[in-house]
Amino acid sequence: MNDTCPTCRHYAALREQARRAGDHSKATDYEVLRRRHPAHTVRIPRQPEGRAV
Ligand SMILES: [Zn+2]
């Protein structure tokens, strides 16, 4: 699980929401979306070195 990715956290929240609503198929959909999130196939850029935000 990657807590640094806001999109993933968003999907995880939606998944949790669906699960609580008893909609397991939707929960699974969000889980798949989260796992497929492009940021996971490449390295999530951390704070660039020596660069001010
Ligand atoms: Zn992600």
mmCIF file of the protein (N, C-alpha, C, O) and its ligand, coordinates in Angstrom:
data_MODEL
# 
_entry.id   MODEL 
# 
loop_
_entity.id 
_entity.type 
_entity.pdbx_number_of_molecules 
1 polymer     1 
2 non-polymer 1 
# 
_entity_poly.entity_id                      1 
_entity_poly.type                           'polypeptide(L)' 
_entity_poly.nstd_linkage                   no 
_entity_poly.nstd_monomer                   no 
_entity_poly.pdbx_seq_one_letter_code       MNDTCPTCRHYAALREQARRAGDHSKATDYEVLRRRHPAHTVRIPRQPEGRAV 
_entity_poly.pdbx_seq_one_letter_code_can   MNDTCPTCRHYAALREQARRAGDHSKATDYEVLRRRHPAHTVRIPRQPEGRAV 
_entity_poly.pdbx_strand_id                 A 
# 
loop_
_entity_poly_seq.entity_id 
_entity_poly_seq.num 
_entity_poly_seq.mon_id 
_entity_poly_seq.hetero 
1 1  MET n 
1 2  ASN n 
1 3  ASP n 
1 4  THR n 
1 5  CYS n 
1 6  PRO n 
1 7  THR n 
1 8  CYS n 
1 9  ARG n 
1 10 HIS n 
1 11 TYR n 
1 12 ALA n 
1 13 ALA n 
1 14 LEU n 
1 15 ARG n 
1 16 GLU n 
1 17 GLN n 
1 18 ALA n 
1 19 ARG n 
1 20 ARG n 
1 21 ALA n 
1 22 GLY n 
1 23 ASP n 
1 24 HIS n 
1 25 SER n 
1 26 LYS n 
1 27 ALA n 
1 28 THR n 
1 29 ASP n 
1 30 TYR n 
1 31 GLU n 
1 32 VAL n 
1 33 LEU n 
1 34 ARG n 
1 35 ARG n 
1 36 ARG n 
1 37 HIS n 
1 38 PRO n 
1 39 ALA n 
1 40 HIS n 
1 41 THR n 
1 42 VAL n 
1 43 ARG n 
1 44 ILE n 
1 45 PRO n 
1 46 ARG n 
1 47 GLN n 
1 48 PRO n 
1 49 GLU n 
1 50 GLY n 
1 51 ARG n 
1 52 ALA n 
1 53 VAL n 
# 
loop_
_struct_asym.id 
_struct_asym.entity_id 
A 1 
B 2 
# 
loop_
_chem_comp.id 
_chem_comp.type 
_chem_comp.mon_nstd_flag 
ALA 'L-peptide linking' y 
ARG 'L-peptide linking' y 
ASN 'L-peptide linking' y 
ASP 'L-peptide linking' y 
CYS 'L-peptide linking' y 
GLN 'L-peptide linking' y 
GLU 'L-peptide linking' y 
GLY 'peptide linking'   y 
HIS 'L-peptide linking' y 
ILE 'L-peptide linking' y 
LEU 'L-peptide linking' y 
LYS 'L-peptide linking' y 
MET 'L-peptide linking' y 
PRO 'L-peptide linking' y 
SER 'L-peptide linking' y 
THR 'L-peptide linking' y 
TYR 'L-peptide linking' y 
VAL 'L-peptide linking' y 
ZN  non-polymer         . 
# 
_pdbx_entity_nonpoly.entity_id   2 
_pdbx_entity_nonpoly.name        ? 
_pdbx_entity_nonpoly.comp_id     ZN 
# 
_pdbx_nonpoly_scheme.asym_id         B 
_pdbx_nonpoly_scheme.entity_id       2 
_pdbx_nonpoly_scheme.mon_id          ZN 
_pdbx_nonpoly_scheme.ndb_seq_num     1 
_pdbx_nonpoly_scheme.pdb_seq_num     101 
_pdbx_nonpoly_scheme.auth_seq_num    101 
_pdbx_nonpoly_scheme.pdb_mon_id      ZN 
_pdbx_nonpoly_scheme.auth_mon_id     ZN 
_pdbx_nonpoly_scheme.pdb_strand_id   A 
_pdbx_nonpoly_scheme.pdb_ins_code    . 
# 
loop_
_atom_site.group_PDB 
_atom_site.id 
_atom_site.type_symbol 
_atom_site.label_atom_id 
_atom_site.label_alt_id 
_atom_site.label_comp_id 
_atom_site.label_asym_id 
_atom_site.label_entity_id 
_atom_site.label_seq_id 
_atom_site.pdbx_PDB_ins_code 
_atom_site.Cartn_x 
_atom_site.Cartn_y 
_atom_site.Cartn_z 
_atom_site.occupancy 
_atom_site.B_iso_or_equiv 
_atom_site.pdbx_formal_charge 
_atom_site.auth_seq_id 
_atom_site.auth_comp_id 
_atom_site.auth_asym_id 
_atom_site.auth_atom_id 
_atom_site.pdbx_PDB_model_num 
ATOM   1   N  N  . MET A 1 1  ? 0.838   -1.193 0.000   1.00 0.00 ? 1   MET A N  1 
ATOM   2   C  CA . MET A 1 1  ? 0.000   0.000  0.000   1.00 0.00 ? 1   MET A CA 1 
ATOM   3   C  C  . MET A 1 1  ? 0.874   1.243  0.000   1.00 0.00 ? 1   MET A C  1 
ATOM   4   O  O  . MET A 1 1  ? 1.891   1.326  0.687   1.00 0.00 ? 1   MET A O  1 
ATOM   5   N  N  . ASN A 1 2  ? 0.442   2.187  -0.784  1.00 0.00 ? 2   ASN A N  1 
ATOM   6   C  CA . ASN A 1 2  ? 1.247   3.397  -0.915  1.00 0.00 ? 2   ASN A CA 1 
ATOM   7   C  C  . ASN A 1 2  ? 0.490   4.613  -0.388  1.00 0.00 ? 2   ASN A C  1 
ATOM   8   O  O  . ASN A 1 2  ? -0.457  5.094  -1.010  1.00 0.00 ? 2   ASN A O  1 
ATOM   9   N  N  . ASP A 1 3  ? 0.916   5.079  0.733   1.00 0.00 ? 3   ASP A N  1 
ATOM   10  C  CA . ASP A 1 3  ? 0.210   6.206  1.351   1.00 0.00 ? 3   ASP A CA 1 
ATOM   11  C  C  . ASP A 1 3  ? 0.623   7.553  0.791   1.00 0.00 ? 3   ASP A C  1 
ATOM   12  O  O  . ASP A 1 3  ? 0.055   8.587  1.141   1.00 0.00 ? 3   ASP A O  1 
ATOM   13  N  N  . THR A 1 4  ? 1.627   7.529  -0.090  1.00 0.00 ? 4   THR A N  1 
ATOM   14  C  CA . THR A 1 4  ? 2.110   8.804  -0.610  1.00 0.00 ? 4   THR A CA 1 
ATOM   15  C  C  . THR A 1 4  ? 1.327   9.242  -1.837  1.00 0.00 ? 4   THR A C  1 
ATOM   16  O  O  . THR A 1 4  ? 1.453   10.381 -2.288  1.00 0.00 ? 4   THR A O  1 
ATOM   17  N  N  . CYS A 1 5  ? 0.521   8.339  -2.373  1.00 0.00 ? 5   CYS A N  1 
ATOM   18  C  CA . CYS A 1 5  ? -0.229  8.669  -3.578  1.00 0.00 ? 5   CYS A CA 1 
ATOM   19  C  C  . CYS A 1 5  ? -1.660  9.096  -3.224  1.00 0.00 ? 5   CYS A C  1 
ATOM   20  O  O  . CYS A 1 5  ? -2.448  8.277  -2.750  1.00 0.00 ? 5   CYS A O  1 
ATOM   21  N  N  . PRO A 1 6  ? -1.991  10.343 -3.445  1.00 0.00 ? 6   PRO A N  1 
ATOM   22  C  CA . PRO A 1 6  ? -3.313  10.843 -3.097  1.00 0.00 ? 6   PRO A CA 1 
ATOM   23  C  C  . PRO A 1 6  ? -4.428  10.177 -3.882  1.00 0.00 ? 6   PRO A C  1 
ATOM   24  O  O  . PRO A 1 6  ? -5.535  9.993  -3.376  1.00 0.00 ? 6   PRO A O  1 
ATOM   25  N  N  . THR A 1 7  ? -4.130  9.820  -5.115  1.00 0.00 ? 7   THR A N  1 
ATOM   26  C  CA . THR A 1 7  ? -5.145  9.153  -5.933  1.00 0.00 ? 7   THR A CA 1 
ATOM   27  C  C  . THR A 1 7  ? -5.471  7.783  -5.355  1.00 0.00 ? 7   THR A C  1 
ATOM   28  O  O  . THR A 1 7  ? -6.630  7.370  -5.312  1.00 0.00 ? 7   THR A O  1 
ATOM   29  N  N  . CYS A 1 8  ? -4.448  7.100  -4.920  1.00 0.00 ? 8   CYS A N  1 
ATOM   30  C  CA . CYS A 1 8  ? -4.650  5.790  -4.322  1.00 0.00 ? 8   CYS A CA 1 
ATOM   31  C  C  . CYS A 1 8  ? -5.439  5.897  -3.036  1.00 0.00 ? 8   CYS A C  1 
ATOM   32  O  O  . CYS A 1 8  ? -6.317  5.084  -2.749  1.00 0.00 ? 8   CYS A O  1 
ATOM   33  N  N  . ARG A 1 9  ? -5.108  6.905  -2.279  1.00 0.00 ? 9   ARG A N  1 
ATOM   34  C  CA . ARG A 1 9  ? -5.831  7.085  -1.020  1.00 0.00 ? 9   ARG A CA 1 
ATOM   35  C  C  . ARG A 1 9  ? -7.287  7.379  -1.326  1.00 0.00 ? 9   ARG A C  1 
ATOM   36  O  O  . ARG A 1 9  ? -8.190  6.960  -0.602  1.00 0.00 ? 9   ARG A O  1 
ATOM   37  N  N  . HIS A 1 10 ? -7.497  8.106  -2.409  1.00 0.00 ? 10  HIS A N  1 
ATOM   38  C  CA . HIS A 1 10 ? -8.856  8.433  -2.835  1.00 0.00 ? 10  HIS A CA 1 
ATOM   39  C  C  . HIS A 1 10 ? -9.603  7.149  -3.210  1.00 0.00 ? 10  HIS A C  1 
ATOM   40  O  O  . HIS A 1 10 ? -10.741 6.930  -2.794  1.00 0.00 ? 10  HIS A O  1 
ATOM   41  N  N  . TYR A 1 11 ? -8.942  6.315  -4.000  1.00 0.00 ? 11  TYR A N  1 
ATOM   42  C  CA . TYR A 1 11 ? -9.569  5.056  -4.395  1.00 0.00 ? 11  TYR A CA 1 
ATOM   43  C  C  . TYR A 1 11 ? -9.815  4.177  -3.176  1.00 0.00 ? 11  TYR A C  1 
ATOM   44  O  O  . TYR A 1 11 ? -10.854 3.525  -3.066  1.00 0.00 ? 11  TYR A O  1 
ATOM   45  N  N  . ALA A 1 12 ? -8.867  4.165  -2.280  1.00 0.00 ? 12  ALA A N  1 
ATOM   46  C  CA . ALA A 1 12 ? -9.006  3.347  -1.083  1.00 0.00 ? 12  ALA A CA 1 
ATOM   47  C  C  . ALA A 1 12 ? -10.194 3.816  -0.252  1.00 0.00 ? 12  ALA A C  1 
ATOM   48  O  O  . ALA A 1 12 ? -10.922 3.008  0.324   1.00 0.00 ? 12  ALA A O  1 
ATOM   49  N  N  . ALA A 1 13 ? -10.377 5.125  -0.197  1.00 0.00 ? 13  ALA A N  1 
ATOM   50  C  CA . ALA A 1 13 ? -11.500 5.680  0.557   1.00 0.00 ? 13  ALA A CA 1 
ATOM   51  C  C  . ALA A 1 13 ? -12.819 5.290  -0.101  1.00 0.00 ? 13  ALA A C  1 
ATOM   52  O  O  . ALA A 1 13 ? -13.781 4.917  0.571   1.00 0.00 ? 13  ALA A O  1 
ATOM   53  N  N  . LEU A 1 14 ? -12.844 5.384  -1.434  1.00 0.00 ? 14  LEU A N  1 
ATOM   54  C  CA . LEU A 1 14 ? -14.050 5.009  -2.173  1.00 0.00 ? 14  LEU A CA 1 
ATOM   55  C  C  . LEU A 1 14 ? -14.339 3.523  -2.006  1.00 0.00 ? 14  LEU A C  1 
ATOM   56  O  O  . LEU A 1 14 ? -15.492 3.110  -1.883  1.00 0.00 ? 14  LEU A O  1 
ATOM   57  N  N  . ARG A 1 15 ? -13.287 2.736  -2.005  1.00 0.00 ? 15  ARG A N  1 
ATOM   58  C  CA . ARG A 1 15 ? -13.437 1.301  -1.841  1.00 0.00 ? 15  ARG A CA 1 
ATOM   59  C  C  . ARG A 1 15 ? -14.026 0.984  -0.469  1.00 0.00 ? 15  ARG A C  1 
ATOM   60  O  O  . ARG A 1 15 ? -14.930 0.160  -0.330  1.00 0.00 ? 15  ARG A O  1 
ATOM   61  N  N  . GLU A 1 16 ? -13.491 1.657  0.526   1.00 0.00 ? 16  GLU A N  1 
ATOM   62  C  CA . GLU A 1 16 ? -13.966 1.454  1.886   1.00 0.00 ? 16  GLU A CA 1 
ATOM   63  C  C  . GLU A 1 16 ? -15.428 1.870  2.007   1.00 0.00 ? 16  GLU A C  1 
ATOM   64  O  O  . GLU A 1 16 ? -16.233 1.220  2.675   1.00 0.00 ? 16  GLU A O  1 
ATOM   65  N  N  . GLN A 1 17 ? -15.735 2.954  1.349   1.00 0.00 ? 17  GLN A N  1 
ATOM   66  C  CA . GLN A 1 17 ? -17.097 3.473  1.362   1.00 0.00 ? 17  GLN A CA 1 
ATOM   67  C  C  . GLN A 1 17 ? -18.059 2.468  0.723   1.00 0.00 ? 17  GLN A C  1 
ATOM   68  O  O  . GLN A 1 17 ? -19.133 2.191  1.257   1.00 0.00 ? 17  GLN A O  1 
ATOM   69  N  N  . ALA A 1 18 ? -17.657 1.935  -0.418  1.00 0.00 ? 18  ALA A N  1 
ATOM   70  C  CA . ALA A 1 18 ? -18.485 0.958  -1.124  1.00 0.00 ? 18  ALA A CA 1 
ATOM   71  C  C  . ALA A 1 18 ? -18.633 -0.306 -0.289  1.00 0.00 ? 18  ALA A C  1 
ATOM   72  O  O  . ALA A 1 18 ? -19.709 -0.900 -0.221  1.00 0.00 ? 18  ALA A O  1 
ATOM   73  N  N  . ARG A 1 19 ? -17.542 -0.703 0.340   1.00 0.00 ? 19  ARG A N  1 
ATOM   74  C  CA . ARG A 1 19 ? -17.571 -1.921 1.144   1.00 0.00 ? 19  ARG A CA 1 
ATOM   75  C  C  . ARG A 1 19 ? -18.541 -1.767 2.314   1.00 0.00 ? 19  ARG A C  1 
ATOM   76  O  O  . ARG A 1 19 ? -19.297 -2.678 2.650   1.00 0.00 ? 19  ARG A O  1 
ATOM   77  N  N  . ARG A 1 20 ? -18.492 -0.594 2.912   1.00 0.00 ? 20  ARG A N  1 
ATOM   78  C  CA . ARG A 1 20 ? -19.395 -0.348 4.039   1.00 0.00 ? 20  ARG A CA 1 
ATOM   79  C  C  . ARG A 1 20 ? -20.846 -0.297 3.590   1.00 0.00 ? 20  ARG A C  1 
ATOM   80  O  O  . ARG A 1 20 ? -21.764 -0.626 4.341   1.00 0.00 ? 20  ARG A O  1 
ATOM   81  N  N  . ALA A 1 21 ? -21.026 0.125  2.345   1.00 0.00 ? 21  ALA A N  1 
ATOM   82  C  CA . ALA A 1 21 ? -22.386 0.205  1.802   1.00 0.00 ? 21  ALA A CA 1 
ATOM   83  C  C  . ALA A 1 21 ? -22.862 -1.172 1.354   1.00 0.00 ? 21  ALA A C  1 
ATOM   84  O  O  . ALA A 1 21 ? -24.005 -1.335 0.929   1.00 0.00 ? 21  ALA A O  1 
ATOM   85  N  N  . GLY A 1 22 ? -21.974 -2.159 1.452   1.00 0.00 ? 22  GLY A N  1 
ATOM   86  C  CA . GLY A 1 22 ? -22.352 -3.509 1.082   1.00 0.00 ? 22  GLY A CA 1 
ATOM   87  C  C  . GLY A 1 22 ? -22.202 -3.772 -0.402  1.00 0.00 ? 22  GLY A C  1 
ATOM   88  O  O  . GLY A 1 22 ? -22.627 -4.815 -0.900  1.00 0.00 ? 22  GLY A O  1 
ATOM   89  N  N  . ASP A 1 23 ? -21.599 -2.831 -1.109  1.00 0.00 ? 23  ASP A N  1 
ATOM   90  C  CA . ASP A 1 23 ? -21.433 -2.989 -2.557  1.00 0.00 ? 23  ASP A CA 1 
ATOM   91  C  C  . ASP A 1 23 ? -20.047 -3.557 -2.836  1.00 0.00 ? 23  ASP A C  1 
ATOM   92  O  O  . ASP A 1 23 ? -19.101 -2.827 -3.130  1.00 0.00 ? 23  ASP A O  1 
ATOM   93  N  N  . HIS A 1 24 ? -19.958 -4.857 -2.738  1.00 0.00 ? 24  HIS A N  1 
ATOM   94  C  CA . HIS A 1 24 ? -18.646 -5.482 -2.844  1.00 0.00 ? 24  HIS A CA 1 
ATOM   95  C  C  . HIS A 1 24 ? -18.079 -5.464 -4.259  1.00 0.00 ? 24  HIS A C  1 
ATOM   96  O  O  . HIS A 1 24 ? -16.863 -5.438 -4.446  1.00 0.00 ? 24  HIS A O  1 
ATOM   97  N  N  . SER A 1 25 ? -18.955 -5.479 -5.244  1.00 0.00 ? 25  SER A N  1 
ATOM   98  C  CA . SER A 1 25 ? -18.451 -5.445 -6.618  1.00 0.00 ? 25  SER A CA 1 
ATOM   99  C  C  . SER A 1 25 ? -17.825 -4.086 -6.905  1.00 0.00 ? 25  SER A C  1 
ATOM   100 O  O  . SER A 1 25 ? -16.799 -3.989 -7.578  1.00 0.00 ? 25  SER A O  1 
ATOM   101 N  N  . LYS A 1 26 ? -18.452 -3.051 -6.393  1.00 0.00 ? 26  LYS A N  1 
ATOM   102 C  CA . LYS A 1 26 ? -17.906 -1.705 -6.581  1.00 0.00 ? 26  LYS A CA 1 
ATOM   103 C  C  . LYS A 1 26 ? -16.603 -1.559 -5.793  1.00 0.00 ? 26  LYS A C  1 
ATOM   104 O  O  . LYS A 1 26 ? -15.645 -0.939 -6.256  1.00 0.00 ? 26  LYS A O  1 
ATOM   105 N  N  . ALA A 1 27 ? -16.590 -2.130 -4.621  1.00 0.00 ? 27  ALA A N  1 
ATOM   106 C  CA . ALA A 1 27 ? -15.382 -2.086 -3.799  1.00 0.00 ? 27  ALA A CA 1 
ATOM   107 C  C  . ALA A 1 27 ? -14.225 -2.750 -4.536  1.00 0.00 ? 27  ALA A C  1 
ATOM   108 O  O  . ALA A 1 27 ? -13.094 -2.265 -4.513  1.00 0.00 ? 27  ALA A O  1 
ATOM   109 N  N  . THR A 1 28 ? -14.528 -3.861 -5.187  1.00 0.00 ? 28  THR A N  1 
ATOM   110 C  CA . THR A 1 28 ? -13.506 -4.567 -5.958  1.00 0.00 ? 28  THR A CA 1 
ATOM   111 C  C  . THR A 1 28 ? -13.037 -3.721 -7.127  1.00 0.00 ? 28  THR A C  1 
ATOM   112 O  O  . THR A 1 28 ? -11.849 -3.697 -7.450  1.00 0.00 ? 28  THR A O  1 
ATOM   113 N  N  . ASP A 1 29 ? -13.972 -3.030 -7.760  1.00 0.00 ? 29  ASP A N  1 
ATOM   114 C  CA . ASP A 1 29 ? -13.611 -2.161 -8.878  1.00 0.00 ? 29  ASP A CA 1 
ATOM   115 C  C  . ASP A 1 29 ? -12.614 -1.099 -8.441  1.00 0.00 ? 29  ASP A C  1 
ATOM   116 O  O  . ASP A 1 29 ? -11.626 -0.837 -9.128  1.00 0.00 ? 29  ASP A O  1 
ATOM   117 N  N  . TYR A 1 30 ? -12.873 -0.511 -7.328  1.00 0.00 ? 30  TYR A N  1 
ATOM   118 C  CA . TYR A 1 30 ? -11.974 0.533  -6.829  1.00 0.00 ? 30  TYR A CA 1 
ATOM   119 C  C  . TYR A 1 30 ? -10.630 -0.044 -6.423  1.00 0.00 ? 30  TYR A C  1 
ATOM   120 O  O  . TYR A 1 30 ? -9.587  0.590  -6.583  1.00 0.00 ? 30  TYR A O  1 
ATOM   121 N  N  . GLU A 1 31 ? -10.675 -1.263 -5.895  1.00 0.00 ? 31  GLU A N  1 
ATOM   122 C  CA . GLU A 1 31 ? -9.427  -1.912 -5.515  1.00 0.00 ? 31  GLU A CA 1 
ATOM   123 C  C  . GLU A 1 31 ? -8.568  -2.142 -6.761  1.00 0.00 ? 31  GLU A C  1 
ATOM   124 O  O  . GLU A 1 31 ? -7.353  -1.944 -6.751  1.00 0.00 ? 31  GLU A O  1 
ATOM   125 N  N  . VAL A 1 32 ? -9.242  -2.566 -7.832  1.00 0.00 ? 32  VAL A N  1 
ATOM   126 C  CA . VAL A 1 32 ? -8.528  -2.796 -9.089  1.00 0.00 ? 32  VAL A CA 1 
ATOM   127 C  C  . VAL A 1 32 ? -7.959  -1.479 -9.621  1.00 0.00 ? 32  VAL A C  1 
ATOM   128 O  O  . VAL A 1 32 ? -6.819  -1.421 -10.082 1.00 0.00 ? 32  VAL A O  1 
ATOM   129 N  N  . LEU A 1 33 ? -8.765  -0.440 -9.547  1.00 0.00 ? 33  LEU A N  1 
ATOM   130 C  CA . LEU A 1 33 ? -8.303  0.865  -10.009 1.00 0.00 ? 33  LEU A CA 1 
ATOM   131 C  C  . LEU A 1 33 ? -7.066  1.298  -9.230  1.00 0.00 ? 33  LEU A C  1 
ATOM   132 O  O  . LEU A 1 33 ? -6.102  1.817  -9.792  1.00 0.00 ? 33  LEU A O  1 
ATOM   133 N  N  . ARG A 1 34 ? -7.123  1.074  -7.940  1.00 0.00 ? 34  ARG A N  1 
ATOM   134 C  CA . ARG A 1 34 ? -6.009  1.478  -7.100  1.00 0.00 ? 34  ARG A CA 1 
ATOM   135 C  C  . ARG A 1 34 ? -4.748  0.695  -7.475  1.00 0.00 ? 34  ARG A C  1 
ATOM   136 O  O  . ARG A 1 34 ? -3.653  1.251  -7.563  1.00 0.00 ? 34  ARG A O  1 
ATOM   137 N  N  . ARG A 1 35 ? -4.931  -0.595 -7.692  1.00 0.00 ? 35  ARG A N  1 
ATOM   138 C  CA . ARG A 1 35 ? -3.764  -1.423 -8.025  1.00 0.00 ? 35  ARG A CA 1 
ATOM   139 C  C  . ARG A 1 35 ? -3.211  -1.102 -9.402  1.00 0.00 ? 35  ARG A C  1 
ATOM   140 O  O  . ARG A 1 35 ? -2.019  -1.258 -9.664  1.00 0.00 ? 35  ARG A O  1 
ATOM   141 N  N  . ARG A 1 36 ? -4.103  -0.650 -10.276 1.00 0.00 ? 36  ARG A N  1 
ATOM   142 C  CA . ARG A 1 36 ? -3.655  -0.361 -11.631 1.00 0.00 ? 36  ARG A CA 1 
ATOM   143 C  C  . ARG A 1 36 ? -3.145  1.054  -11.780 1.00 0.00 ? 36  ARG A C  1 
ATOM   144 O  O  . ARG A 1 36 ? -2.674  1.452  -12.845 1.00 0.00 ? 36  ARG A O  1 
ATOM   145 N  N  . HIS A 1 37 ? -3.244  1.791  -10.724 1.00 0.00 ? 37  HIS A N  1 
ATOM   146 C  CA . HIS A 1 37 ? -2.869  3.196  -10.829 1.00 0.00 ? 37  HIS A CA 1 
ATOM   147 C  C  . HIS A 1 37 ? -1.464  3.331  -11.407 1.00 0.00 ? 37  HIS A C  1 
ATOM   148 O  O  . HIS A 1 37 ? -0.517  2.726  -10.903 1.00 0.00 ? 37  HIS A O  1 
ATOM   149 N  N  . PRO A 1 38 ? -1.335  4.128  -12.467 1.00 0.00 ? 38  PRO A N  1 
ATOM   150 C  CA . PRO A 1 38 ? -0.062  4.269  -13.183 1.00 0.00 ? 38  PRO A CA 1 
ATOM   151 C  C  . PRO A 1 38 ? 1.106   4.617  -12.266 1.00 0.00 ? 38  PRO A C  1 
ATOM   152 O  O  . PRO A 1 38 ? 2.244   4.211  -12.499 1.00 0.00 ? 38  PRO A O  1 
ATOM   153 N  N  . ALA A 1 39 ? 0.809   5.348  -11.258 1.00 0.00 ? 39  ALA A N  1 
ATOM   154 C  CA . ALA A 1 39 ? 1.881   5.761  -10.355 1.00 0.00 ? 39  ALA A CA 1 
ATOM   155 C  C  . ALA A 1 39 ? 2.556   4.561  -9.705  1.00 0.00 ? 39  ALA A C  1 
ATOM   156 O  O  . ALA A 1 39 ? 3.643   4.680  -9.140  1.00 0.00 ? 39  ALA A O  1 
ATOM   157 N  N  . HIS A 1 40 ? 1.910   3.417  -9.788  1.00 0.00 ? 40  HIS A N  1 
ATOM   158 C  CA . HIS A 1 40 ? 2.474   2.241  -9.154  1.00 0.00 ? 40  HIS A CA 1 
ATOM   159 C  C  . HIS A 1 40 ? 3.408   1.478  -10.068 1.00 0.00 ? 40  HIS A C  1 
ATOM   160 O  O  . HIS A 1 40 ? 4.241   0.691  -9.617  1.00 0.00 ? 40  HIS A O  1 
ATOM   161 N  N  . THR A 1 41 ? 3.258   1.723  -11.369 1.00 0.00 ? 41  THR A N  1 
ATOM   162 C  CA . THR A 1 41 ? 4.130   1.021  -12.302 1.00 0.00 ? 41  THR A CA 1 
ATOM   163 C  C  . THR A 1 41 ? 5.435   1.781  -12.484 1.00 0.00 ? 41  THR A C  1 
ATOM   164 O  O  . THR A 1 41 ? 6.433   1.229  -12.949 1.00 0.00 ? 41  THR A O  1 
ATOM   165 N  N  . VAL A 1 42 ? 5.413   3.028  -12.118 1.00 0.00 ? 42  VAL A N  1 
ATOM   166 C  CA . VAL A 1 42 ? 6.644   3.808  -12.150 1.00 0.00 ? 42  VAL A CA 1 
ATOM   167 C  C  . VAL A 1 42 ? 6.907   4.304  -10.743 1.00 0.00 ? 42  VAL A C  1 
ATOM   168 O  O  . VAL A 1 42 ? 6.042   4.206  -9.872  1.00 0.00 ? 42  VAL A O  1 
ATOM   169 N  N  . ARG A 1 43 ? 8.055   4.816  -10.524 1.00 0.00 ? 43  ARG A N  1 
ATOM   170 C  CA . ARG A 1 43 ? 8.358   5.291  -9.180  1.00 0.00 ? 43  ARG A CA 1 
ATOM   171 C  C  . ARG A 1 43 ? 7.642   6.608  -8.928  1.00 0.00 ? 43  ARG A C  1 
ATOM   172 O  O  . ARG A 1 43 ? 7.668   7.523  -9.752  1.00 0.00 ? 43  ARG A O  1 
ATOM   173 N  N  . ILE A 1 44 ? 7.024   6.677  -7.807  1.00 0.00 ? 44  ILE A N  1 
ATOM   174 C  CA . ILE A 1 44 ? 6.385   7.940  -7.443  1.00 0.00 ? 44  ILE A CA 1 
ATOM   175 C  C  . ILE A 1 44 ? 7.485   8.918  -7.057  1.00 0.00 ? 44  ILE A C  1 
ATOM   176 O  O  . ILE A 1 44 ? 8.273   8.666  -6.145  1.00 0.00 ? 44  ILE A O  1 
ATOM   177 N  N  . PRO A 1 45 ? 7.520   10.033 -7.767  1.00 0.00 ? 45  PRO A N  1 
ATOM   178 C  CA . PRO A 1 45 ? 8.568   11.001 -7.488  1.00 0.00 ? 45  PRO A CA 1 
ATOM   179 C  C  . PRO A 1 45 ? 8.433   11.565 -6.078  1.00 0.00 ? 45  PRO A C  1 
ATOM   180 O  O  . PRO A 1 45 ? 7.388   12.078 -5.679  1.00 0.00 ? 45  PRO A O  1 
ATOM   181 N  N  . ARG A 1 46 ? 9.486   11.452 -5.377  1.00 0.00 ? 46  ARG A N  1 
ATOM   182 C  CA . ARG A 1 46 ? 9.469   12.054 -4.046  1.00 0.00 ? 46  ARG A CA 1 
ATOM   183 C  C  . ARG A 1 46 ? 9.906   13.493 -4.188  1.00 0.00 ? 46  ARG A C  1 
ATOM   184 O  O  . ARG A 1 46 ? 10.061  13.990 -5.304  1.00 0.00 ? 46  ARG A O  1 
ATOM   185 N  N  . GLN A 1 47 ? 10.101  14.146 -3.108  1.00 0.00 ? 47  GLN A N  1 
ATOM   186 C  CA . GLN A 1 47 ? 10.478  15.551 -3.191  1.00 0.00 ? 47  GLN A CA 1 
ATOM   187 C  C  . GLN A 1 47 ? 11.815  15.665 -3.891  1.00 0.00 ? 47  GLN A C  1 
ATOM   188 O  O  . GLN A 1 47 ? 12.810  15.082 -3.461  1.00 0.00 ? 47  GLN A O  1 
ATOM   189 N  N  . PRO A 1 48 ? 11.826  16.421 -4.969  1.00 0.00 ? 48  PRO A N  1 
ATOM   190 C  CA . PRO A 1 48 ? 13.060  16.590 -5.737  1.00 0.00 ? 48  PRO A CA 1 
ATOM   191 C  C  . PRO A 1 48 ? 14.199  17.116 -4.872  1.00 0.00 ? 48  PRO A C  1 
ATOM   192 O  O  . PRO A 1 48 ? 14.015  17.973 -4.008  1.00 0.00 ? 48  PRO A O  1 
ATOM   193 N  N  . GLU A 1 49 ? 15.380  16.570 -5.137  1.00 0.00 ? 49  GLU A N  1 
ATOM   194 C  CA . GLU A 1 49 ? 16.507  16.978 -4.316  1.00 0.00 ? 49  GLU A CA 1 
ATOM   195 C  C  . GLU A 1 49 ? 16.913  18.404 -4.607  1.00 0.00 ? 49  GLU A C  1 
ATOM   196 O  O  . GLU A 1 49 ? 16.999  18.819 -5.763  1.00 0.00 ? 49  GLU A O  1 
ATOM   197 N  N  . GLY A 1 50 ? 17.158  19.139 -3.558  1.00 0.00 ? 50  GLY A N  1 
ATOM   198 C  CA . GLY A 1 50 ? 17.673  20.490 -3.700  1.00 0.00 ? 50  GLY A CA 1 
ATOM   199 C  C  . GLY A 1 50 ? 16.748  21.451 -4.402  1.00 0.00 ? 50  GLY A C  1 
ATOM   200 O  O  . GLY A 1 50 ? 17.184  22.458 -4.959  1.00 0.00 ? 50  GLY A O  1 
ATOM   201 N  N  . ARG A 1 51 ? 15.480  21.139 -4.375  1.00 0.00 ? 51  ARG A N  1 
ATOM   202 C  CA . ARG A 1 51 ? 14.560  22.029 -5.051  1.00 0.00 ? 51  ARG A CA 1 
ATOM   203 C  C  . ARG A 1 51 ? 13.493  22.510 -4.081  1.00 0.00 ? 51  ARG A C  1 
ATOM   204 O  O  . ARG A 1 51 ? 12.900  21.714 -3.353  1.00 0.00 ? 51  ARG A O  1 
ATOM   205 N  N  . ALA A 1 52 ? 13.256  23.788 -4.074  1.00 0.00 ? 52  ALA A N  1 
ATOM   206 C  CA . ALA A 1 52 ? 12.241  24.323 -3.191  1.00 0.00 ? 52  ALA A CA 1 
ATOM   207 C  C  . ALA A 1 52 ? 10.858  23.986 -3.755  1.00 0.00 ? 52  ALA A C  1 
ATOM   208 O  O  . ALA A 1 52 ? 10.674  23.900 -4.969  1.00 0.00 ? 52  ALA A O  1 
ATOM   209 N  N  . VAL A 1 53 ? 9.921   23.803 -2.880  1.00 0.00 ? 53  VAL A N  1 
ATOM   210 C  CA . VAL A 1 53 ? 8.567   23.457 -3.328  1.00 0.00 ? 53  VAL A CA 1 
ATOM   211 C  C  . VAL A 1 53 ? 7.872   24.682 -3.858  1.00 0.00 ? 53  VAL A C  1 
ATOM   212 O  O  . VAL A 1 53 ? 6.720   24.601 -4.285  1.00 0.00 ? 53  VAL A O  1 
HETATM 213 ZN ZN . ZN  B 2 .  ? -1.684  5.652  -6.882  1.00 0.00 2 101 ZN  A ZN 1 
# 
